[in-house]
Amino acid sequence: MKKLLVLMVFILSCVNVFAQKSAQTDMADAMRSSGKIYVVIATISIIFVGLAIFLFSIDRRLKKIEKEN
């Protein structure tokens, strides 16, 4: 039952993605032409790198605590 539910969620999410394929991308085109899209990409990249560093540091701390116990 659980596998069926997960499969249905994946199928419905794919339908949603295909439904958005024909949407206009005026905002993305405008940001790309003015060069602002690079600022958005850089900001998102910095956030993801920061999160990755934070998660790896937490993982190292937890491993250190687990070794002590």
PDB file with SEQRES, HELIX, SHEET and CRYST1 records, atoms N, CA, C and O in Angstrom:
SEQRES   1 A   69  MET LYS LYS LEU LEU VAL LEU MET VAL PHE ILE LEU SER          
SEQRES   2 A   69  CYS VAL ASN VAL PHE ALA GLN LYS SER ALA GLN THR ASP          
SEQRES   3 A   69  MET ALA ASP ALA MET ARG SER SER GLY LYS ILE TYR VAL          
SEQRES   4 A   69  VAL ILE ALA THR ILE SER ILE ILE PHE VAL GLY LEU ALA          
SEQRES   5 A   69  ILE PHE LEU PHE SER ILE ASP ARG ARG LEU LYS LYS ILE          
SEQRES   6 A   69  GLU LYS GLU ASN                                              
HELIX    1 AA1 LYS A    2  ALA A   19  1                                  18    
HELIX    2 AA2 ASP A   26  SER A   34  1                                   9    
HELIX    3 AA3 LYS A   36  GLU A   68  1                                  33    
CRYST1    1.000    1.000    1.000  90.00  90.00  90.00 P 1           1          
ATOM      1  N   MET A   1       0.824  -1.187   0.000  1.00  0.00           N  
ATOM      2  CA  MET A   1       0.000   0.000   0.000  1.00  0.00           C  
ATOM      3  C   MET A   1       0.873   1.257   0.000  1.00  0.00           C  
ATOM      4  O   MET A   1       0.593   2.231  -0.699  1.00  0.00           O  
ATOM      5  N   LYS A   2       1.935   1.206   0.801  1.00  0.00           N  
ATOM      6  CA  LYS A   2       2.814   2.359   0.886  1.00  0.00           C  
ATOM      7  C   LYS A   2       3.540   2.595  -0.436  1.00  0.00           C  
ATOM      8  O   LYS A   2       3.721   3.737  -0.857  1.00  0.00           O  
ATOM      9  N   LYS A   3       3.955   1.509  -1.087  1.00  0.00           N  
ATOM     10  CA  LYS A   3       4.629   1.634  -2.379  1.00  0.00           C  
ATOM     11  C   LYS A   3       3.692   2.204  -3.428  1.00  0.00           C  
ATOM     12  O   LYS A   3       4.105   3.010  -4.262  1.00  0.00           O  
ATOM     13  N   LEU A   4       2.443   1.794  -3.392  1.00  0.00           N  
ATOM     14  CA  LEU A   4       1.462   2.303  -4.338  1.00  0.00           C  
ATOM     15  C   LEU A   4       1.235   3.793  -4.139  1.00  0.00           C  
ATOM     16  O   LEU A   4       1.108   4.539  -5.110  1.00  0.00           O  
ATOM     17  N   LEU A   5       1.183   4.228  -2.895  1.00  0.00           N  
ATOM     18  CA  LEU A   5       0.995   5.637  -2.591  1.00  0.00           C  
ATOM     19  C   LEU A   5       2.180   6.466  -3.085  1.00  0.00           C  
ATOM     20  O   LEU A   5       1.990   7.541  -3.654  1.00  0.00           O  
ATOM     21  N   VAL A   6       3.390   5.975  -2.874  1.00  0.00           N  
ATOM     22  CA  VAL A   6       4.581   6.685  -3.339  1.00  0.00           C  
ATOM     23  C   VAL A   6       4.599   6.744  -4.861  1.00  0.00           C  
ATOM     24  O   VAL A   6       4.950   7.776  -5.434  1.00  0.00           O  
ATOM     25  N   LEU A   7       4.225   5.651  -5.523  1.00  0.00           N  
ATOM     26  CA  LEU A   7       4.171   5.627  -6.977  1.00  0.00           C  
ATOM     27  C   LEU A   7       3.159   6.636  -7.509  1.00  0.00           C  
ATOM     28  O   LEU A   7       3.429   7.321  -8.495  1.00  0.00           O  
ATOM     29  N   MET A   8       2.011   6.733  -6.875  1.00  0.00           N  
ATOM     30  CA  MET A   8       0.984   7.689  -7.301  1.00  0.00           C  
ATOM     31  C   MET A   8       1.471   9.130  -7.130  1.00  0.00           C  
ATOM     32  O   MET A   8       1.196   9.984  -7.973  1.00  0.00           O  
ATOM     33  N   VAL A   9       2.184   9.394  -6.055  1.00  0.00           N  
ATOM     34  CA  VAL A   9       2.713  10.742  -5.845  1.00  0.00           C  
ATOM     35  C   VAL A   9       3.707  11.092  -6.942  1.00  0.00           C  
ATOM     36  O   VAL A   9       3.673  12.201  -7.474  1.00  0.00           O  
ATOM     37  N   PHE A  10       4.594  10.161  -7.289  1.00  0.00           N  
ATOM     38  CA  PHE A  10       5.562  10.416  -8.355  1.00  0.00           C  
ATOM     39  C   PHE A  10       4.866  10.630  -9.696  1.00  0.00           C  
ATOM     40  O   PHE A  10       5.252  11.513 -10.463  1.00  0.00           O  
ATOM     41  N   ILE A  11       3.852   9.834  -9.979  1.00  0.00           N  
ATOM     42  CA  ILE A  11       3.143   9.967 -11.250  1.00  0.00           C  
ATOM     43  C   ILE A  11       2.435  11.311 -11.319  1.00  0.00           C  
ATOM     44  O   ILE A  11       2.476  11.983 -12.349  1.00  0.00           O  
ATOM     45  N   LEU A  12       1.788  11.705 -10.231  1.00  0.00           N  
ATOM     46  CA  LEU A  12       1.081  12.981 -10.229  1.00  0.00           C  
ATOM     47  C   LEU A  12       2.037  14.159 -10.315  1.00  0.00           C  
ATOM     48  O   LEU A  12       1.705  15.177 -10.923  1.00  0.00           O  
ATOM     49  N   SER A  13       3.209  14.042  -9.724  1.00  0.00           N  
ATOM     50  CA  SER A  13       4.169  15.133  -9.816  1.00  0.00           C  
ATOM     51  C   SER A  13       4.713  15.246 -11.237  1.00  0.00           C  
ATOM     52  O   SER A  13       4.997  16.352 -11.695  1.00  0.00           O  
ATOM     53  N   CYS A  14       4.862  14.135 -11.938  1.00  0.00           N  
ATOM     54  CA  CYS A  14       5.316  14.183 -13.331  1.00  0.00           C  
ATOM     55  C   CYS A  14       4.275  14.834 -14.222  1.00  0.00           C  
ATOM     56  O   CYS A  14       4.620  15.579 -15.139  1.00  0.00           O  
ATOM     57  N   VAL A  15       3.024  14.564 -13.965  1.00  0.00           N  
ATOM     58  CA  VAL A  15       1.952  15.177 -14.746  1.00  0.00           C  
ATOM     59  C   VAL A  15       1.989  16.685 -14.547  1.00  0.00           C  
ATOM     60  O   VAL A  15       1.790  17.439 -15.499  1.00  0.00           O  
ATOM     61  N   ASN A  16       2.239  17.127 -13.331  1.00  0.00           N  
ATOM     62  CA  ASN A  16       2.309  18.545 -13.036  1.00  0.00           C  
ATOM     63  C   ASN A  16       3.472  19.191 -13.771  1.00  0.00           C  
ATOM     64  O   ASN A  16       3.334  20.308 -14.268  1.00  0.00           O  
ATOM     65  N   VAL A  17       4.596  18.526 -13.851  1.00  0.00           N  
ATOM     66  CA  VAL A  17       5.763  19.069 -14.548  1.00  0.00           C  
ATOM     67  C   VAL A  17       5.484  19.191 -16.034  1.00  0.00           C  
ATOM     68  O   VAL A  17       5.818  20.210 -16.638  1.00  0.00           O  
ATOM     69  N   PHE A  18       4.884  18.185 -16.634  1.00  0.00           N  
ATOM     70  CA  PHE A  18       4.578  18.241 -18.054  1.00  0.00           C  
ATOM     71  C   PHE A  18       3.533  19.306 -18.359  1.00  0.00           C  
ATOM     72  O   PHE A  18       3.544  19.892 -19.442  1.00  0.00           O  
ATOM     73  N   ALA A  19       2.636  19.561 -17.420  1.00  0.00           N  
ATOM     74  CA  ALA A  19       1.608  20.557 -17.651  1.00  0.00           C  
ATOM     75  C   ALA A  19       2.206  21.963 -17.699  1.00  0.00           C  
ATOM     76  O   ALA A  19       1.633  22.848 -18.333  1.00  0.00           O  
ATOM     77  N   GLN A  20       3.338  22.184 -17.047  1.00  0.00           N  
ATOM     78  CA  GLN A  20       3.946  23.497 -17.020  1.00  0.00           C  
ATOM     79  C   GLN A  20       4.903  23.733 -18.180  1.00  0.00           C  
ATOM     80  O   GLN A  20       5.499  24.806 -18.274  1.00  0.00           O  
ATOM     81  N   LYS A  21       5.058  22.776 -19.045  1.00  0.00           N  
ATOM     82  CA  LYS A  21       6.032  22.883 -20.135  1.00  0.00           C  
ATOM     83  C   LYS A  21       5.662  23.986 -21.114  1.00  0.00           C  
ATOM     84  O   LYS A  21       6.557  24.622 -21.671  1.00  0.00           O  
ATOM     85  N   SER A  22       4.406  24.231 -21.340  1.00  0.00           N  
ATOM     86  CA  SER A  22       4.003  25.208 -22.335  1.00  0.00           C  
ATOM     87  C   SER A  22       3.890  26.623 -21.761  1.00  0.00           C  
ATOM     88  O   SER A  22       3.487  27.541 -22.475  1.00  0.00           O  
ATOM     89  N   ALA A  23       4.232  26.813 -20.506  1.00  0.00           N  
ATOM     90  CA  ALA A  23       4.123  28.132 -19.883  1.00  0.00           C  
ATOM     91  C   ALA A  23       5.172  29.080 -20.455  1.00  0.00           C  
ATOM     92  O   ALA A  23       6.252  28.659 -20.868  1.00  0.00           O  
ATOM     93  N   GLN A  24       4.839  30.345 -20.472  1.00  0.00           N  
ATOM     94  CA  GLN A  24       5.756  31.375 -20.956  1.00  0.00           C  
ATOM     95  C   GLN A  24       6.871  31.603 -19.946  1.00  0.00           C  
ATOM     96  O   GLN A  24       6.655  31.475 -18.740  1.00  0.00           O  
ATOM     97  N   THR A  25       8.039  31.932 -20.423  1.00  0.00           N  
ATOM     98  CA  THR A  25       9.179  32.197 -19.540  1.00  0.00           C  
ATOM     99  C   THR A  25       9.633  33.646 -19.709  1.00  0.00           C  
ATOM    100  O   THR A  25      10.823  33.917 -19.869  1.00  0.00           O  
ATOM    101  N   ASP A  26       8.685  34.562 -19.672  1.00  0.00           N  
ATOM    102  CA  ASP A  26       9.009  35.967 -19.878  1.00  0.00           C  
ATOM    103  C   ASP A  26       9.908  36.498 -18.771  1.00  0.00           C  
ATOM    104  O   ASP A  26      10.840  37.257 -19.037  1.00  0.00           O  
ATOM    105  N   MET A  27       9.636  36.105 -17.536  1.00  0.00           N  
ATOM    106  CA  MET A  27      10.435  36.599 -16.420  1.00  0.00           C  
ATOM    107  C   MET A  27      11.880  36.122 -16.548  1.00  0.00           C  
ATOM    108  O   MET A  27      12.810  36.903 -16.348  1.00  0.00           O  
ATOM    109  N   ALA A  28      12.073  34.848 -16.879  1.00  0.00           N  
ATOM    110  CA  ALA A  28      13.425  34.313 -17.022  1.00  0.00           C  
ATOM    111  C   ALA A  28      14.150  34.975 -18.187  1.00  0.00           C  
ATOM    112  O   ALA A  28      15.344  35.257 -18.093  1.00  0.00           O  
ATOM    113  N   ASP A  29      13.442  35.224 -19.278  1.00  0.00           N  
ATOM    114  CA  ASP A  29      14.070  35.884 -20.431  1.00  0.00           C  
ATOM    115  C   ASP A  29      14.461  37.320 -20.094  1.00  0.00           C  
ATOM    116  O   ASP A  29      15.522  37.792 -20.502  1.00  0.00           O  
ATOM    117  N   ALA A  30      13.607  38.004 -19.356  1.00  0.00           N  
ATOM    118  CA  ALA A  30      13.912  39.387 -18.980  1.00  0.00           C  
ATOM    119  C   ALA A  30      15.104  39.436 -18.030  1.00  0.00           C  
ATOM    120  O   ALA A  30      15.969  40.302 -18.161  1.00  0.00           O  
ATOM    121  N   MET A  31      15.153  38.507 -17.072  1.00  0.00           N  
ATOM    122  CA  MET A  31      16.278  38.493 -16.127  1.00  0.00           C  
ATOM    123  C   MET A  31      17.572  38.097 -16.837  1.00  0.00           C  
ATOM    124  O   MET A  31      18.642  38.604 -16.502  1.00  0.00           O  
ATOM    125  N   ARG A  32      17.478  37.203 -17.806  1.00  0.00           N  
ATOM    126  CA  ARG A  32      18.665  36.778 -18.548  1.00  0.00           C  
ATOM    127  C   ARG A  32      19.192  37.919 -19.410  1.00  0.00           C  
ATOM    128  O   ARG A  32      20.403  38.114 -19.511  1.00  0.00           O  
ATOM    129  N   SER A  33      18.293  38.669 -20.028  1.00  0.00           N  
ATOM    130  CA  SER A  33      18.734  39.756 -20.902  1.00  0.00           C  
ATOM    131  C   SER A  33      19.341  40.909 -20.122  1.00  0.00           C  
ATOM    132  O   SER A  33      20.221  41.602 -20.633  1.00  0.00           O  
ATOM    133  N   SER A  34      18.887  41.128 -18.890  1.00  0.00           N  
ATOM    134  CA  SER A  34      19.441  42.221 -18.089  1.00  0.00           C  
ATOM    135  C   SER A  34      20.631  41.777 -17.255  1.00  0.00           C  
ATOM    136  O   SER A  34      21.293  42.611 -16.636  1.00  0.00           O  
ATOM    137  N   GLY A  35      20.920  40.466 -17.225  1.00  0.00           N  
ATOM    138  CA  GLY A  35      22.066  39.962 -16.482  1.00  0.00           C  
ATOM    139  C   GLY A  35      21.776  39.662 -15.028  1.00  0.00           C  
ATOM    140  O   GLY A  35      22.682  39.270 -14.294  1.00  0.00           O  
ATOM    141  N   LYS A  36      20.546  39.834 -14.591  1.00  0.00           N  
ATOM    142  CA  LYS A  36      20.199  39.590 -13.185  1.00  0.00           C  
ATOM    143  C   LYS A  36      20.108  38.109 -12.852  1.00  0.00           C  
ATOM    144  O   LYS A  36      20.184  37.729 -11.684  1.00  0.00           O  
ATOM    145  N   ILE A  37      19.945  37.271 -13.870  1.00  0.00           N  
ATOM    146  CA  ILE A  37      19.823  35.840 -13.622  1.00  0.00           C  
ATOM    147  C   ILE A  37      21.101  35.295 -13.003  1.00  0.00           C  
ATOM    148  O   ILE A  37      21.057  34.339 -12.228  1.00  0.00           O  
ATOM    149  N   TYR A  38      22.240  35.894 -13.340  1.00  0.00           N  
ATOM    150  CA  TYR A  38      23.506  35.436 -12.785  1.00  0.00           C  
ATOM    151  C   TYR A  38      23.600  35.745 -11.297  1.00  0.00           C  
ATOM    152  O   TYR A  38      24.215  34.996 -10.539  1.00  0.00           O  
ATOM    153  N   VAL A  39      22.991  36.846 -10.884  1.00  0.00           N  
ATOM    154  CA  VAL A  39      22.952  37.183  -9.457  1.00  0.00           C  
ATOM    155  C   VAL A  39      22.092  36.165  -8.716  1.00  0.00           C  
ATOM    156  O   VAL A  39      22.439  35.744  -7.613  1.00  0.00           O  
ATOM    157  N   VAL A  40      20.987  35.772  -9.310  1.00  0.00           N  
ATOM    158  CA  VAL A  40      20.107  34.777  -8.690  1.00  0.00           C  
ATOM    159  C   VAL A  40      20.824  33.441  -8.581  1.00  0.00           C  
ATOM    160  O   VAL A  40      20.774  32.795  -7.534  1.00  0.00           O  
ATOM    161  N   ILE A  41      21.486  33.021  -9.642  1.00  0.00           N  
ATOM    162  CA  ILE A  41      22.211  31.749  -9.634  1.00  0.00           C  
ATOM    163  C   ILE A  41      23.338  31.775  -8.609  1.00  0.00           C  
ATOM    164  O   ILE A  41      23.546  30.797  -7.891  1.00  0.00           O  
ATOM    165  N   ALA A  42      24.063  32.882  -8.536  1.00  0.00           N  
ATOM    166  CA  ALA A  42      25.153  33.002  -7.566  1.00  0.00           C  
ATOM    167  C   ALA A  42      24.617  32.941  -6.134  1.00  0.00           C  
ATOM    168  O   ALA A  42      25.223  32.302  -5.274  1.00  0.00           O  
ATOM    169  N   THR A  43      23.498  33.594  -5.878  1.00  0.00           N  
ATOM    170  CA  THR A  43      22.903  33.585  -4.539  1.00  0.00           C  
ATOM    171  C   THR A  43      22.466  32.182  -4.145  1.00  0.00           C  
ATOM    172  O   THR A  43      22.729  31.736  -3.028  1.00  0.00           O  
ATOM    173  N   ILE A  44      21.804  31.493  -5.053  1.00  0.00           N  
ATOM    174  CA  ILE A  44      21.356  30.133  -4.767  1.00  0.00           C  
ATOM    175  C   ILE A  44      22.550  29.211  -4.555  1.00  0.00           C  
ATOM    176  O   ILE A  44      22.523  28.347  -3.679  1.00  0.00           O  
ATOM    177  N   SER A  45      23.597  29.394  -5.355  1.00  0.00           N  
ATOM    178  CA  SER A  45      24.800  28.570  -5.197  1.00  0.00           C  
ATOM    179  C   SER A  45      25.453  28.795  -3.845  1.00  0.00           C  
ATOM    180  O   SER A  45      25.868  27.838  -3.191  1.00  0.00           O  
ATOM    181  N   ILE A  46      25.549  30.043  -3.418  1.00  0.00           N  
ATOM    182  CA  ILE A  46      26.137  30.358  -2.113  1.00  0.00           C  
ATOM    183  C   ILE A  46      25.326  29.737  -0.989  1.00  0.00           C  
ATOM    184  O   ILE A  46      25.893  29.217  -0.028  1.00  0.00           O  
ATOM    185  N   ILE A  47      24.012  29.784  -1.100  1.00  0.00           N  
ATOM    186  CA  ILE A  47      23.146  29.192  -0.066  1.00  0.00           C  
ATOM    187  C   ILE A  47      23.358  27.684  -0.006  1.00  0.00           C  
ATOM    188  O   ILE A  47      23.481  27.124   1.083  1.00  0.00           O  
ATOM    189  N   PHE A  48      23.402  27.014  -1.166  1.00  0.00           N  
ATOM    190  CA  PHE A  48      23.597  25.562  -1.171  1.00  0.00           C  
ATOM    191  C   PHE A  48      24.969  25.161  -0.647  1.00  0.00           C  
ATOM    192  O   PHE A  48      25.088  24.176   0.082  1.00  0.00           O  
ATOM    193  N   VAL A  49      25.992  25.903  -1.004  1.00  0.00           N  
ATOM    194  CA  VAL A  49      27.332  25.602  -0.497  1.00  0.00           C  
ATOM    195  C   VAL A  49      27.372  25.806   1.014  1.00  0.00           C  
ATOM    196  O   VAL A  49      27.960  24.997   1.732  1.00  0.00           O  
ATOM    197  N   GLY A  50      26.759  26.867   1.497  1.00  0.00           N  
ATOM    198  CA  GLY A  50      26.698  27.107   2.935  1.00  0.00           C  
ATOM    199  C   GLY A  50      25.971  25.995   3.672  1.00  0.00           C  
ATOM    200  O   GLY A  50      26.416  25.555   4.731  1.00  0.00           O  
ATOM    201  N   LEU A  51      24.866  25.545   3.121  1.00  0.00           N  
ATOM    202  CA  LEU A  51      24.129  24.440   3.743  1.00  0.00           C  
ATOM    203  C   LEU A  51      24.947  23.153   3.742  1.00  0.00           C  
ATOM    204  O   LEU A  51      24.937  22.407   4.721  1.00  0.00           O  
ATOM    205  N   ALA A  52      25.652  22.895   2.651  1.00  0.00           N  
ATOM    206  CA  ALA A  52      26.473  21.682   2.573  1.00  0.00           C  
ATOM    207  C   ALA A  52      27.585  21.728   3.608  1.00  0.00           C  
ATOM    208  O   ALA A  52      27.830  20.734   4.292  1.00  0.00           O  
ATOM    209  N   ILE A  53      28.263  22.866   3.737  1.00  0.00           N  
ATOM    210  CA  ILE A  53      29.321  22.998   4.737  1.00  0.00           C  
ATOM    211  C   ILE A  53      28.760  22.825   6.141  1.00  0.00           C  
ATOM    212  O   ILE A  53      29.369  22.163   6.982  1.00  0.00           O  
ATOM    213  N   PHE A  54      27.605  23.419   6.392  1.00  0.00           N  
ATOM    214  CA  PHE A  54      26.964  23.300   7.704  1.00  0.00           C  
ATOM    215  C   PHE A  54      26.622  21.844   8.024  1.00  0.00           C  
ATOM    216  O   PHE A  54      26.866  21.371   9.134  1.00  0.00           O  
ATOM    217  N   LEU A  55      26.056  21.140   7.045  1.00  0.00           N  
ATOM    218  CA  LEU A  55      25.675  19.742   7.275  1.00  0.00           C  
ATOM    219  C   LEU A  55      26.892  18.850   7.481  1.00  0.00           C  
ATOM    220  O   LEU A  55      26.865  17.957   8.328  1.00  0.00           O  
ATOM    221  N   PHE A  56      27.960  19.078   6.716  1.00  0.00           N  
ATOM    222  CA  PHE A  56      29.172  18.282   6.908  1.00  0.00           C  
ATOM    223  C   PHE A  56      29.820  18.549   8.258  1.00  0.00           C  
ATOM    224  O   PHE A  56      30.369  17.637   8.877  1.00  0.00           O  
ATOM    225  N   SER A  57      29.758  19.806   8.720  1.00  0.00           N  
ATOM    226  CA  SER A  57      30.339  20.094  10.028  1.00  0.00           C  
ATOM    227  C   SER A  57      29.521  19.443  11.141  1.00  0.00           C  
ATOM    228  O   SER A  57      30.089  18.957  12.119  1.00  0.00           O  
ATOM    229  N   ILE A  58      28.209  19.428  11.007  1.00  0.00           N  
ATOM    230  CA  ILE A  58      27.360  18.750  11.990  1.00  0.00           C  
ATOM    231  C   ILE A  58      27.647  17.251  11.970  1.00  0.00           C  
ATOM    232  O   ILE A  58      27.703  16.617  13.023  1.00  0.00           O  
ATOM    233  N   ASP A  59      27.829  16.684  10.783  1.00  0.00           N  
ATOM    234  CA  ASP A  59      28.122  15.261  10.666  1.00  0.00           C  
ATOM    235  C   ASP A  59      29.437  14.913  11.352  1.00  0.00           C  
ATOM    236  O   ASP A  59      29.531  13.904  12.050  1.00  0.00           O  
ATOM    237  N   ARG A  60      30.447  15.749  11.153  1.00  0.00           N  
ATOM    238  CA  ARG A  60      31.738  15.510  11.811  1.00  0.00           C  
ATOM    239  C   ARG A  60      31.606  15.577  13.331  1.00  0.00           C  
ATOM    240  O   ARG A  60      32.173  14.752  14.047  1.00  0.00           O  
ATOM    241  N   ARG A  61      30.861  16.555  13.815  1.00  0.00           N  
ATOM    242  CA  ARG A  61      30.665  16.683  15.269  1.00  0.00           C  
ATOM    243  C   ARG A  61      29.950  15.465  15.840  1.00  0.00           C  
ATOM    244  O   ARG A  61      30.318  14.955  16.897  1.00  0.00           O  
ATOM    245  N   LEU A  62      28.917  15.003  15.124  1.00  0.00           N  
ATOM    246  CA  LEU A  62      28.164  13.840  15.598  1.00  0.00           C  
ATOM    247  C   LEU A  62      29.029  12.588  15.604  1.00  0.00           C  
ATOM    248  O   LEU A  62      28.947  11.785  16.533  1.00  0.00           O  
ATOM    249  N   LYS A  63      29.855  12.415  14.582  1.00  0.00           N  
ATOM    250  CA  LYS A  63      30.759  11.258  14.561  1.00  0.00           C  
ATOM    251  C   LYS A  63      31.726  11.302  15.720  1.00  0.00           C  
ATOM    252  O   LYS A  63      32.027  10.272  16.323  1.00  0.00           O  
ATOM    253  N   LYS A  64      32.219  12.491  16.037  1.00  0.00           N  
ATOM    254  CA  LYS A  64      33.137  12.664  17.161  1.00  0.00           C  
ATOM    255  C   LYS A  64      32.453  12.323  18.466  1.00  0.00           C  
ATOM    256  O   LYS A  64      33.052  11.670  19.320  1.00  0.00           O  
ATOM    257  N   ILE A  65      31.213  12.749  18.643  1.00  0.00           N  
ATOM    258  CA  ILE A  65      30.461  12.452  19.867  1.00  0.00           C  
ATOM    259  C   ILE A  65      30.161  10.963  19.944  1.00  0.00           C  
ATOM    260  O   ILE A  65      30.238  10.379  21.025  1.00  0.00           O  
ATOM    261  N   GLU A  66      29.818  10.332  18.814  1.00  0.00           N  
ATOM    262  CA  GLU A  66      29.533   8.905  18.817  1.00  0.00           C  
ATOM    263  C   GLU A  66      30.773   8.082  19.165  1.00  0.00           C  
ATOM    264  O   GLU A  66      30.662   7.061  19.844  1.00  0.00           O  
ATOM    265  N   LYS A  67      31.935   8.506  18.716  1.00  0.00           N  
ATOM    266  CA  LYS A  67      33.171   7.785  19.035  1.00  0.00           C  
ATOM    267  C   LYS A  67      33.504   7.889  20.526  1.00  0.00           C  
ATOM    268  O   LYS A  67      34.052   6.949  21.102  1.00  0.00           O  
ATOM    269  N   GLU A  68      33.181   9.010  21.147  1.00  0.00           N  
ATOM    270  CA  GLU A  68      33.437   9.191  22.567  1.00  0.00           C  
ATOM    271  C   GLU A  68      32.567   8.257  23.406  1.00  0.00           C  
ATOM    272  O   GLU A  68      32.994   7.776  24.456  1.00  0.00           O  
ATOM    273  N   ASN A  69      31.363   8.008  22.942  1.00  0.00           N  
ATOM    274  CA  ASN A  69      30.437   7.141  23.694  1.00  0.00           C  
ATOM    275  C   ASN A  69      30.665   5.759  23.264  1.00  0.00           C  
ATOM    276  O   ASN A  69      30.005   4.842  23.754  1.00  0.00           O  
TER     277      ASN A  69                                                      
END                                                                             
